Amino acid sequence: QVQLVESGGGLVQAGGSLRLSCAASGIIFRINGMGWYRQAPGKQRELVASITRGGSSNYADSVKGRFTISRDNAKNTVYLQMNSLKPEDTAVYYCNADGVSYGGSTNYWGQGTQVTVSS
């Protein structure tokens, strides 16, 4: 069983910064792709950023230049540094990972962490 545990969400004023963390725990042989998604009220869940095991990253146009995704493979952890936050960044942020365990390769989701940006 693999679990993803997120931390770092909260309330911040527009223009501020937050850093999200997501640690994978359990019986894990390997974590491949990792990413962050978000879901605002009344909207569909959307990809914010993703990163391969080798460190190649991809961002949604709305966060390019403001957010940075990174990972520590030794710790099975992915981070999302969010700068210059805007009210429209308000959402529940979810961690996602492709993990390999005894059952093979499975896609996992974290429980979500709330990010609220006030104007």
Secondary structure per residue as TSV (DSSP state, phi and psi in degrees):
chain	resnum	aa	ss	phi	psi
A	1	Q	-	360.0	130.0
A	2	V	E	-112.9	135.7
A	3	Q	E	-122.5	142.4
A	4	L	E	-111.9	124.3
A	5	V	E	-119.2	118.8
A	6	E	E	-96.4	154.7
A	7	S	E	-154.3	163.3
A	8	G	-	106.9	-5.3
A	9	G	-	-71.7	173.8
A	10	G	E	160.5	-164.9
A	11	L	E	-106.5	131.6
A	12	V	E	-144.1	151.8
A	13	Q	E	-79.1	155.4
A	14	A	T	-54.8	137.1
A	15	G	T	92.6	-10.9
A	16	G	-	-84.3	-174.3
A	17	S	-	-132.2	152.0
A	18	L	E	-143.7	153.8
A	19	R	E	-125.3	119.3
A	20	L	E	-94.8	145.3
A	21	S	E	-127.9	149.5
A	22	C	E	-143.6	117.6
A	23	A	E	-110.5	132.3
A	24	A	E	-94.1	134.2
A	25	S	E	-134.2	164.5
A	26	G	E	114.3	-163.0
A	27	I	S	-86.1	102.3
A	28	I	-	-126.2	124.7
A	29	F	S	-86.8	-36.0
A	30	R	E	-165.4	140.0
A	31	I	E	-109.5	122.3
A	32	N	E	-90.7	-115.2
A	33	G	E	-67.3	143.7
A	34	M	E	-132.4	156.3
A	35	G	E	-165.1	171.0
A	36	W	E	-122.5	134.5
A	37	Y	E	-121.1	163.6
A	38	R	E	-142.9	154.5
A	39	Q	E	-139.4	116.2
A	40	A	-	-91.2	157.8
A	41	P	T	-55.3	128.9
A	42	G	T	78.1	5.3
A	43	K	S	-121.5	162.7
A	44	Q	-	-77.5	154.3
A	45	R	-	-66.5	136.4
A	46	E	E	-130.6	151.8
A	47	L	E	-74.1	131.2
A	48	V	E	-97.7	-51.4
A	49	A	E	-160.8	151.2
A	50	S	E	-138.9	159.7
A	51	I	E	-148.1	136.1
A	52	T	-	-82.0	170.0
A	53	R	T	-60.4	-31.8
A	54	G	T	-81.7	-6.6
A	55	G	-	104.1	2.6
A	56	S	-	-74.8	133.3
A	57	S	E	-120.6	160.2
A	58	N	E	-143.6	140.8
A	59	Y	E	-130.5	149.8
A	60	A	-	-67.4	146.5
A	61	D	G	-57.4	-33.7
A	62	S	G	-68.4	-16.6
A	63	V	G	-118.0	-2.8
A	64	K	T	-58.5	134.5
A	65	G	T	85.9	-11.6
A	66	R	T	-115.0	-35.9
A	67	F	E	-107.8	148.0
A	68	T	E	-134.2	125.6
A	69	I	E	-99.9	142.1
A	70	S	E	-149.5	168.1
A	71	R	E	-149.2	157.0
A	72	D	E	-122.6	102.8
A	73	N	G	-64.8	-32.8
A	74	A	G	-65.5	-28.7
A	75	K	G	-103.1	1.3
A	76	N	T	49.7	46.7
A	77	T	E	-128.5	141.4
A	78	V	E	-122.7	146.1
A	79	Y	E	-124.0	155.3
A	80	L	E	-136.0	107.7
A	81	Q	E	-88.2	121.6
A	82	M	E	-117.2	115.4
A	83	N	-	-115.1	164.3
A	84	S	S	49.0	48.2
A	85	L	-	-65.4	145.6
A	86	K	-	-120.1	156.3
A	87	P	G	-54.9	-32.5
A	88	E	G	-72.4	-6.4
A	89	D	G	-82.1	-6.7
A	90	T	-	-62.2	124.2
A	91	A	E	-177.3	171.2
A	92	V	E	-88.4	126.4
A	93	Y	E	-101.4	131.0
A	94	Y	E	-117.5	137.2
A	95	C	E	-88.4	144.8
A	96	N	E	-137.5	142.5
A	97	A	E	-151.1	145.2
A	98	D	E	-98.4	108.0
A	99	G	E	-113.1	149.5
A	100	V	E	-112.4	119.9
A	101	S	E	-131.4	-163.4
A	102	Y	T	-58.2	-31.9
A	103	G	T	-84.2	4.0
A	104	G	E	99.8	-158.0
A	105	S	E	-87.4	129.5
A	106	T	E	-137.6	146.7
A	107	N	E	-92.7	130.4
A	108	Y	E	-119.5	151.1
A	109	W	E	-124.8	144.7
A	110	G	-	-82.4	176.9
A	111	Q	-	-82.9	-12.9
A	112	G	-	96.5	147.5
A	113	T	E	-135.7	135.1
A	114	Q	E	-80.7	132.3
A	115	V	E	-120.1	122.7
A	116	T	E	-123.9	124.1
A	117	V	E	-113.8	118.0
A	118	S	E	-92.6	148.3
A	119	S	-	-89.6	360.0
